[in-house]
Amino acid sequence: MSSENSKLSNSIKAVLAEEVSHATSDESDVRAATRPHQHDFPYDRGEEAQVTRREFCNFLAVTSTALFVGAAGFAGKAMLERNRTAQYTPAKIEGAEALVPGSSLNFRYPTEKDTAILVRAADGQYFAYGQKCTHLSCPVYFEREHGRLECPCHEGGFDVQTGNVLYGPPPRPLDRIELEVREGGEVWALGRKAGSDEHSV
Amino acid sequence: MSTRYETTPVKGGRTDESRAIHGHAAVWQTRLILLVMINVAQLWILSATVEAALAAHYRVLLPLVISSAICWLITLSIIFWWKPVSRRYTSTGYIRNKPE
């Protein structure tokens, strides 16, 4: 009985040892498998990892090309967007009539891509602006406590009533959206004016 | 017309051949440094372009793209033109005499 047990344990050990040997890295297996061909196709992994000056120079040339294409692409896209002529059709701002004084509402105007913010001041007047900060296009939000529009990215501040820059890095006022209050308290967006002459929307 | 390397030691204990090898390496090193500097400049130009595009500063976009294009042309000229002189061929294509 004991001899059978020892046989069994030995065979289990042999199987485990075989599994462990198979669990070693593929690298050694590949080396072993390709050993007969090493003479015909010699290679050295260590040398392969080295980058020559010529290769690095070529890599820098490709990088230079990519950087140029990137700069041209960004500039081209910006110029295309500048030349895009937007059609301003009056649009009702849903939910504006229910807006309580001292709060804000986000909407999209004139297209679905253009986010905007509607603010109802404490005195009940409505003001609306494009939500993109004029510094680096971060979305501005209404800061209720101080009653102004703020950009969270670089701490720029805008006046709610005029859209002018109060502080921070933004170089020009926010794009203003023209509003009209119609019967029943409905608020309609009629058009969009650029914050400065350079920027057209 | 061909150039012949001197293998006898000259001033400073170096042969002409070893001087040529050192010169060759120096030119390669210079090319590499120039290319890295141009890449850094182009990276800066790209970031300025992105910033100008986001801020709708359209006036500076064209000069930035032109600057990047100039950098790219310099890179191409370094890669294809400003090569170190070959140790085997002269600039006009003649094969040099091998060192004895």
Interface residues (C-beta under 8 A of the other chain):
Chain A: R53 R54 F56 C57 N58 L60 A61 T63 S64 T65 L67 F68 G70 A71 A72 F74 A75 K77 A78 M79 R82 T134 H135 L136 S137 P171 E198 H199
Chain B: W28 Q29 R31 L32 L35 V36 I38 N39 Q42 L43 I45 L46 T49 V50 E51 A52 A53 L54 A55 A56 H57 Y58 R59 L61 L62 L64 V65 S68 A69 C71 W72 T75 L76 I78 I79
